Each structure stands twice: as structure tokens, then as C-alpha cells.
Amino acid sequence: MSDQAAGPAPDMLAWTCPAPLRDQSRVVMGHGGGGALSAELVEQVFAPAFGGPELSSTTDAAALELGGARLAFSTDSFVVRPLFFPGGSIGDLAVNGTVNDLAMSGAQAVYLSCGFILEEGVPIDVVTRVADTLGAAARTAGVHVVTGDTKVVEAGHGDGVYVNTSGIGLIPDGVDLRPQRVVPGDVVIVSGPIGVHGVAIMSVREGLEFGVEIESDCAALNGLVEAMLAVTTDLHVLRDPTRGGLAASLNEIATASGTGVVLQERAVPVPDAVANACAILGLDPMYVANEGKLVAFVPRERAEEVLAAMRAHPLGAGAAVIGETVAEHPGMVVARTGLGGTRVVDMPLGEQLPRIC
């Protein structure tokens, strides 16, 4: 094409991008998505402000020494919309999310705190229902809510109910779960089908019909982790892939361990209903949040035993080997497709589905 036919060059300075840019001067929704923007917010704002070697870990809970005991300590805030959804509620999420963060360090949660931020005008029966589901979830998980706090903000300055929970638990002797223990040759196992929670939230939030009701997988995983550790304490790392989905968790572990991860895409369990919903919505199940699944990096020689123990537990019945770690392409996650190709599974920038936990 000649220069005359091509016309004037476009003014690229006038172009805009709908995606949040990495040098944002204000908070955007992506900063809460569990992806690259979230990591930058922690690394550039919170970690320098707070300091201390305990913050250097990328695990879900801090492992601390106190009075001769090894404790795990974690905190989480929940802003899900809607408050109630198929398979759970914000009360279930508040308990299970913190119990699971502690479990990913190998700890059995013992005590929780609970903080409620309520919007003026929210019906008391809604608050009661949330509290009831939270208490029931705590009893199911075998933990005790022992302290809490309540604040109220003016109407229009909240979204009904927000909940914060913090938890402490004991880490058993001989358990050392952290990304730095991952080595090439480790087997990657996921405890069951992925993407269920995020699609369940989206279906009720947007009133979408997929031909079958999709229920959240929200559950406390401390019992499953206990069953895995009964086989061997030499698990290398566990992670519950919540915000950012399985892709974010795998990228975080690959980066922290300095290894590469190779997935077999067809081995990753995705329910048909989730796959169909994601196809309609233009989503990738690898990036959709889960609330009752974990991914484990296990020494190859113990992988079969651990997998069998997982499958024997109700919350691990659908467990599957999905890949392995390699020395090549450190810090990168790739997937081998069913057609024989390979694609890079990047760390998400922000969040496909905001307000899902």
C-alpha cells in the first residue's frame, strides 16, 4: 500500500486502554484481584511501610515462633456480592477462607476473630442470617470464634455487610510448607474441579442461566490437609487458589521457587457447566476463583500415596495430577494443549470477576 493510500499516521497519544495500567496513581478494582496489581500494591506500599522479615513470605499465613510453639496466623476480609449465593454465603466464606489460609501452612485452625462492618439500613434479619451461617461454618470446621468487633457506616458508604476474620492455629512438628522447598520434578496435584465458585457468584449476580445451577465449592480444607499430612509431612507447598484462580497460585509458586511449571491442560479438571459458562462469558477457568480447592506440590516419590489419600477424602474425591515442575523457564507456567502446542499461563493483571470473596 502506498503512503498516499495509507493516510495520516494515527495519533497514538490519544489512544486509551480500558485495562488498568501498572502505574496507576489511584486504586483500581484490579488491585484487589490477587494478580500482578495486588502483588505490586503489597510490594510497593504495604511491605515497605510495615517492614519486618515476617512479611517476606508469599504464603497464605505467617508462620511464627511464640513460646516454643509454631503458630500460623492469618487475616482476611470478605466483600462478596451478593451476600448469599448457591452453595454458601459471606458467613461461610469468612470462616472457610481463613481456616484454609491457615491449613495451607499445615496448621489446624483453633481460634478466630470476627469483625462486622455494617451499612446503616441493612435489615437486622440479614445480619442475623450472616451470623448464623458464620457460626455454623465455624462449628463444622472445628474452630471457635472467640472475639470480634462491629462498626456501622452511613447509608450509601458500604454494601450491606463486610466481614473480616483472623485466625491462629498450630503447625505440627516436621511440617514446613513454603514455595522455596519446591524443586524440579515435583508433581502438581489439584484437589478437584476448578472455577466453580467464581461462576456460581457470577450466575446469581447477573441473573444468568446456564441450564444447570452451579453451586460454590466453599468448604474448609483443614480435614483434607490433615489427611495428606498423615501420609507424609514432606509436602513442599500447598495453596488454595482463590482470587486469580489456579493460574495466579501457580505463578506465585513458580516465581518464589525459581522453577518452571508444566501443566497438561486436558488433565486440569473443569466441570462442563463451568467450561460452558466461561465460554459464554469469555473467561478462562484457570483464572476463576475457587473457595474449596487446593493445589499441592509434592515430591514425586510420594505423589501416588498423597493422591490416594486425597481421593479418599470427600473434599478430594476429584483430585488429579495436572503437571510437574521443571528446571527450564524458571518462574514461568506453561500448559501443553490437547493439540500438542504450548501456551504460557501468565499471572493475571487484575481480576476477571470482582467481589467474589
C-alpha positions as CSV (number, residue, x, y, z in Angstrom):
1,M,0.0,0.0,0.0
2,S,1.4,3.4,-0.9
3,D,1.9,6.2,1.6
4,Q,-0.9,8.2,0.0
5,A,-3.3,5.3,0.3
6,A,-2.3,4.7,3.9
7,G,-3.4,8.2,5.0
8,P,-2.0,10.1,8.0
9,A,-0.4,8.2,10.9
10,P,-2.6,7.6,13.9
11,D,-2.1,9.8,17.0
12,M,-1.1,7.1,19.5
13,L,-1.0,9.6,22.3
14,A,-4.8,10.0,22.0
15,W,-5.4,6.2,22.4
16,T,-6.9,4.9,25.6
17,C,-6.8,1.4,27.1
18,P,-9.7,0.0,29.2
19,A,-7.4,-2.2,31.2
20,P,-5.9,-0.7,34.4
21,L,-2.3,0.5,33.8
22,R,0.6,-0.6,36.0
23,D,1.5,2.9,37.1
24,Q,-2.0,3.9,38.4
25,S,-1.9,6.8,40.9
26,R,-5.3,5.7,42.3
27,V,-6.7,2.4,43.5
28,V,-8.5,0.4,40.8
29,M,-10.6,-2.8,41.2
30,G,-7.7,-4.9,39.9
31,H,-5.6,-4.0,43.0
32,G,-7.9,-6.4,44.9
33,G,-7.9,-9.2,42.3
34,G,-5.0,-11.3,43.6
35,G,-2.9,-10.8,40.5
36,A,0.0,-8.7,39.5
37,L,-1.6,-5.4,40.6
38,S,-2.3,-6.9,44.0
39,A,1.3,-8.0,44.3
40,E,2.6,-4.6,43.4
41,L,0.4,-2.9,45.9
42,V,1.8,-5.1,48.7
43,E,5.4,-4.8,47.5
44,Q,5.4,-1.1,46.8
45,V,3.1,0.2,49.6
46,F,2.4,-2.2,52.4
47,A,5.6,-4.1,52.8
48,P,7.9,-1.0,52.9
49,A,5.5,0.6,55.4
50,F,5.2,-2.3,57.8
51,G,8.7,-3.8,57.4
52,G,9.9,-6.9,59.2
53,P,11.2,-10.3,57.9
54,E,7.9,-12.0,58.6
55,L,6.4,-10.1,55.6
56,S,8.9,-11.6,53.2
57,S,6.9,-14.8,52.8
58,T,4.4,-15.2,49.9
59,T,2.4,-17.9,51.8
60,D,-1.2,-17.5,52.8
61,A,-0.4,-17.4,56.5
62,A,2.5,-16.2,58.6
63,A,4.4,-19.0,60.4
64,L,5.6,-17.6,63.8
65,E,7.5,-18.9,66.8
66,L,5.9,-18.0,70.1
67,G,6.7,-19.5,73.5
68,G,8.2,-22.6,71.9
69,A,5.2,-23.2,69.7
70,R,5.0,-22.8,66.0
71,L,1.9,-20.8,65.2
72,A,0.2,-19.9,61.9
73,F,-1.6,-16.5,61.8
74,S,-3.8,-15.2,59.0
75,T,-6.4,-12.5,58.4
76,D,-8.8,-11.9,55.5
77,S,-11.7,-9.6,54.6
78,F,-14.8,-10.5,52.7
79,V,-16.8,-8.2,50.5
80,V,-18.7,-10.7,48.3
81,R,-21.7,-9.6,46.4
82,P,-24.4,-11.0,46.7
83,L,-24.2,-12.0,50.4
84,F,-25.9,-15.3,49.7
85,F,-25.3,-17.5,46.7
86,P,-25.8,-21.1,45.7
87,G,-23.6,-23.3,48.0
88,G,-22.7,-20.6,50.6
89,S,-22.8,-17.1,51.9
90,I,-20.4,-14.4,53.1
91,G,-20.5,-16.1,56.5
92,D,-19.3,-19.4,55.1
93,L,-16.5,-17.6,53.2
94,A,-15.4,-15.7,56.2
95,V,-14.7,-18.9,58.2
96,N,-13.6,-21.2,55.4
97,G,-11.3,-18.6,53.8
98,T,-9.3,-18.1,57.0
99,V,-9.3,-21.7,58.0
100,N,-8.0,-22.6,54.6
101,D,-5.3,-20.0,54.6
102,L,-4.0,-21.5,57.9
103,A,-4.3,-25.0,56.5
104,M,-2.1,-24.1,53.6
105,S,0.7,-23.8,56.2
106,G,-0.2,-27.2,57.6
107,A,-1.9,-25.7,60.6
108,Q,-5.1,-26.7,62.2
109,A,-7.1,-23.5,62.9
110,V,-8.1,-23.2,66.6
111,Y,-9.4,-19.7,67.2
112,L,-11.0,-17.0,65.0
113,S,-11.8,-13.3,65.5
114,C,-14.7,-11.8,63.6
115,G,-15.3,-8.1,62.6
116,F,-18.5,-6.9,61.1
117,I,-18.8,-3.6,59.1
118,L,-22.5,-2.9,58.6
119,E,-24.2,-0.3,56.4
120,E,-26.8,1.8,58.1
121,G,-30.2,0.5,57.0
122,V,-29.3,-3.2,56.4
123,P,-32.1,-5.4,57.8
124,I,-31.3,-7.0,61.1
125,D,-32.6,-10.3,59.8
126,V,-29.9,-10.2,57.1
127,V,-27.2,-9.6,59.7
128,T,-28.7,-12.5,61.8
129,R,-28.6,-14.8,58.8
130,V,-25.0,-14.0,58.1
131,A,-24.0,-14.5,61.8
132,D,-25.9,-17.8,61.9
133,T,-24.2,-19.2,58.8
134,L,-20.8,-18.0,60.1
135,G,-21.3,-19.7,63.4
136,A,-22.5,-22.9,61.7
137,A,-19.4,-22.9,59.4
138,A,-17.1,-22.5,62.4
139,R,-18.7,-25.5,64.1
140,T,-18.3,-27.6,61.0
141,A,-14.6,-26.6,60.7
142,G,-14.0,-27.3,64.4
143,V,-12.9,-23.7,65.3
144,H,-14.1,-21.3,67.9
145,V,-15.0,-17.6,67.3
146,V,-13.6,-16.0,70.5
147,T,-13.6,-12.2,69.9
148,G,-14.9,-9.6,67.5
149,D,-15.9,-6.1,66.7
150,T,-18.8,-4.3,65.0
151,K,-18.8,-0.9,63.2
152,V,-21.6,0.8,61.3
153,V,-21.1,3.2,58.3
154,E,-23.6,5.7,56.9
155,A,-26.1,4.5,54.3
156,G,-24.5,4.7,50.9
157,H,-21.0,4.2,52.3
158,G,-21.0,0.4,52.3
159,D,-22.7,-2.5,50.7
160,G,-24.7,-4.1,53.4
161,V,-22.3,-6.3,55.2
162,Y,-18.5,-6.7,55.1
163,V,-16.7,-9.3,57.3
164,N,-13.1,-9.7,58.5
165,T,-11.8,-12.8,60.1
166,S,-8.4,-13.5,61.6
167,G,-7.3,-16.9,62.8
168,I,-4.5,-18.7,64.6
169,G,-3.5,-22.4,64.6
170,L,-0.7,-24.7,65.5
171,I,1.7,-26.1,62.9
172,P,2.7,-29.7,63.6
173,D,6.3,-30.7,64.1
174,G,8.1,-31.6,60.9
175,V,5.8,-29.6,58.6
176,D,7.5,-26.9,56.5
177,L,5.3,-25.7,53.7
178,R,6.7,-22.9,51.6
179,P,7.4,-22.3,47.9
180,Q,11.1,-22.2,48.4
181,R,11.1,-26.0,49.1
182,V,9.8,-26.7,45.6
183,V,12.3,-28.5,43.3
184,P,12.3,-29.7,39.7
185,G,10.5,-33.0,39.4
186,D,7.8,-32.2,42.0
187,V,4.3,-33.4,41.0
188,V,1.5,-30.8,40.9
189,I,-1.9,-32.0,42.2
190,V,-5.2,-30.2,42.3
191,S,-7.9,-31.4,44.8
192,G,-10.8,-31.2,42.4
193,P,-12.7,-29.3,39.6
194,I,-11.8,-25.6,39.3
195,G,-13.7,-22.4,38.6
196,V,-16.9,-23.4,40.4
197,H,-17.1,-20.6,43.0
198,G,-16.5,-17.7,40.6
199,V,-19.1,-18.9,38.1
200,A,-21.6,-19.5,40.9
201,I,-21.2,-15.9,42.1
202,M,-21.5,-14.5,38.6
203,S,-24.5,-16.5,37.7
204,V,-26.6,-15.1,40.6
205,R,-25.1,-11.6,40.4
206,E,-26.0,-11.2,36.8
207,G,-29.1,-13.4,36.7
208,L,-27.5,-15.7,34.1
209,E,-29.0,-19.1,33.3
210,F,-26.6,-22.0,32.2
211,G,-29.2,-24.8,32.1
212,V,-28.0,-26.1,35.5
213,E,-27.5,-24.5,38.8
214,I,-23.8,-24.1,39.6
215,E,-23.0,-24.2,43.4
216,S,-20.0,-22.7,45.0
217,D,-17.3,-25.2,46.3
218,C,-16.9,-23.2,49.5
219,A,-15.6,-25.6,52.2
220,A,-13.0,-25.8,55.0
221,L,-10.0,-27.8,53.8
222,N,-8.3,-28.4,57.1
223,G,-9.5,-32.0,57.2
224,L,-8.2,-32.7,53.8
225,V,-4.8,-31.3,54.6
226,E,-4.7,-33.3,57.8
227,A,-5.3,-36.5,55.7
228,M,-2.5,-35.5,53.3
229,L,0.0,-34.8,56.1
230,A,-0.9,-38.2,57.7
231,V,0.7,-39.8,54.6
232,T,3.9,-37.6,54.7
233,T,4.9,-34.3,56.3
234,D,7.2,-33.8,53.4
235,L,4.8,-31.9,51.3
236,H,6.6,-28.9,49.7
237,V,3.8,-26.3,49.3
238,L,0.0,-26.0,49.4
239,R,-2.1,-23.1,48.1
240,D,-5.8,-22.5,47.9
241,P,-6.4,-20.8,44.5
242,T,-8.9,-18.1,45.4
243,R,-8.6,-14.7,43.7
244,G,-6.8,-15.0,40.4
245,G,-7.6,-18.7,40.3
246,L,-5.3,-21.6,39.7
247,A,-3.2,-19.5,37.3
248,A,-2.3,-16.9,40.0
249,S,-1.3,-19.6,42.6
250,L,0.9,-21.5,40.2
251,N,2.6,-18.3,39.0
252,E,3.3,-17.2,42.6
253,I,4.8,-20.6,43.5
254,A,6.9,-20.7,40.3
255,T,8.3,-17.3,40.9
256,A,9.1,-17.8,44.6
257,S,10.6,-21.2,44.0
258,G,12.6,-20.3,40.8
259,T,11.2,-23.3,39.0
260,G,9.1,-23.7,35.9
261,V,5.7,-25.4,35.9
262,V,4.4,-27.5,33.0
263,L,0.7,-28.3,33.0
264,Q,-1.2,-30.9,30.9
265,E,-4.2,-28.7,30.0
266,R,-6.5,-31.7,29.5
267,A,-5.7,-33.0,32.9
268,V,-7.0,-29.9,34.7
269,P,-10.5,-30.8,35.9
270,V,-13.1,-28.3,34.7
271,P,-16.8,-29.2,35.0
272,D,-18.8,-29.0,31.8
273,A,-21.1,-26.4,33.3
274,V,-18.1,-24.1,34.2
275,A,-16.5,-24.6,30.9
276,N,-19.7,-23.7,29.1
277,A,-20.3,-20.7,31.3
278,C,-16.8,-19.4,30.8
279,A,-17.1,-19.9,27.0
280,I,-20.2,-17.7,27.0
281,L,-18.7,-15.1,29.3
282,G,-15.3,-15.0,27.6
283,L,-13.5,-16.2,30.7
284,D,-10.6,-18.7,31.3
285,P,-11.4,-21.2,34.0
286,M,-7.7,-21.1,35.0
287,Y,-8.2,-17.6,36.3
288,V,-11.6,-18.1,38.0
289,A,-11.7,-18.2,41.8
290,N,-12.2,-21.3,43.9
291,E,-13.1,-21.5,47.6
292,G,-12.9,-25.2,48.4
293,K,-9.9,-26.4,46.4
294,L,-6.1,-26.6,46.9
295,V,-3.1,-27.2,44.7
296,A,-0.2,-29.2,46.1
297,F,3.4,-29.5,45.0
298,V,4.5,-33.0,46.2
299,P,7.8,-34.9,45.9
300,R,7.4,-37.4,43.0
301,E,8.2,-40.4,45.2
302,R,5.2,-39.7,47.5
303,A,2.8,-38.4,44.9
304,E,0.8,-41.6,44.4
305,E,0.2,-42.0,48.1
306,V,-0.8,-38.4,48.6
307,L,-3.2,-38.6,45.7
308,A,-4.8,-41.7,47.1
309,A,-5.3,-40.1,50.5
310,M,-6.8,-37.0,48.8
311,R,-9.2,-39.1,46.8
312,A,-10.3,-41.0,49.9
313,H,-11.4,-37.7,51.5
314,P,-14.8,-36.2,50.5
315,L,-13.2,-32.9,49.6
316,G,-10.5,-34.5,47.4
317,A,-12.5,-37.1,45.6
318,G,-11.9,-35.3,42.3
319,A,-8.1,-34.9,42.9
320,A,-5.9,-35.1,39.8
321,V,-2.3,-34.8,38.8
322,I,-2.1,-31.8,36.4
323,G,1.6,-31.3,35.9
324,E,5.1,-31.1,37.2
325,T,7.9,-28.7,38.0
326,V,11.0,-28.3,35.7
327,A,14.3,-26.6,35.8
328,E,13.6,-24.9,32.4
329,H,11.9,-21.5,32.2
330,P,12.1,-20.7,35.9
331,G,9.2,-18.5,37.2
332,M,7.0,-19.4,34.2
333,V,3.9,-21.6,33.9
334,V,3.1,-23.2,30.6
335,A,0.3,-25.5,29.5
336,R,0.6,-28.3,27.0
337,T,-2.6,-28.2,25.0
338,G,-4.6,-31.1,23.6
339,L,-3.4,-30.2,20.1
340,G,0.2,-30.6,21.0
341,G,1.0,-27.0,21.4
342,T,2.2,-25.0,24.4
343,R,0.8,-21.8,25.8
344,V,2.0,-19.5,28.5
345,V,-0.3,-19.2,31.5
346,D,0.5,-15.7,32.8
347,M,-0.1,-14.2,36.1
348,P,-3.4,-12.2,35.8
349,L,-3.0,-8.4,35.9
350,G,-6.2,-7.8,37.9
351,E,-9.4,-9.8,38.3
352,Q,-11.9,-11.3,35.8
353,L,-14.7,-11.4,38.4
354,P,-14.5,-8.7,41.2
355,R,-16.2,-9.0,44.6
356,I,-16.2,-12.8,44.6
357,C,-14.9,-13.3,48.1
